[in-house]
């Protein structure tokens, strides 16, 4: 069994099949099946919880800077360097 999280709708479910891709039961998009151990998943969750705590601390002391948020997102591959121009108003609308 593998826990799969849909990259489109964030739905998660237990997958017991053998295919390399599974269909999300909520939005029907094809999702790659990553054969990840429970230990790896726990490490990922712990890392994300640490980053959330860091961001919450920034918000609490009212010192949050968009570049800090972008840096955190880039570290986890949720944001590409090419995306940075959007938040800074530098991206061309072509």
N, C-alpha and C positions, 0 to 999 in steps of 0.2 A: 504494500500500500504506500502511496505517495500523496502528500498534501500538495494540492495545486492551487495557485492564486492567479486569477485572471488578470492580465495586464491591462485590460480595457475597463472592466467594471469592478475589479477588486474582490469579486466573489471567490470564496475558497471552498474546496471540497476534497474528499478522499477519493483518490483514483486507484483502481486496482488492475487496470488494463496493462497491456504490454506495448502499446503503440508509442511512438515518439511524440505524438501530439494528441491532445484531448480536446473535446468540445465543451466549452463552458455551458453548464445547464441554465444559466441566467441570460446571457447575451448571445450565445451560440458562436462565439469567436473561437478559432483554433488556438490553443495554448500549448507551447512547447512543454514537454514533460521532462523535468530535471530530476534525476535520481539522486536526491540529496539525503544524507543521513540525518537522523533526528538531532544528533550532536551539532551538525553544521547549522541546522535551522535554529537551534537554541543560541548558538553563537551569533547568528545574524540578528535575532530578536534582541539579545543583550546589547549588541552594538547600536541598533536602532533606538533602543530605550535610552542609552547613554546620550545619543545625539539629541533626542527629544528633551531630555533633562537639561542639556546645555542650552538649547533654544529657549526653553521655558525660563531659565535663569536670565538670559539676555532680555527677554520681555519683561520680567519682574523688575529689573533694575532700570528699565527703560533706556537701555543703551543699544538696542538692536539696530544693526546697520544691514542694509540689503546685501552688501558684499559678504558679510558674515554668513548669512543664510545661503547665498549662492555657493560659497566655499563648502559649506556643509553638504549641500546637495550634490555638488560635483564630486566630493569624496566618495559618495555612495553611488555614483553614476546615474543619479536621477536628473541631472542637468548637464548638458554639454556646454563647453566653452562657447560654442556658436550661439547658444541661447542667451548669453549674458546681455547682449545688446538690447533685447526686448525690455528688460527691467530698467535699463538705463536710458531708454528712448533713442538709442543709436541705430536701431535696425531699420534698414530701408524697407518700405512697403511695396516693393516691386513684385 
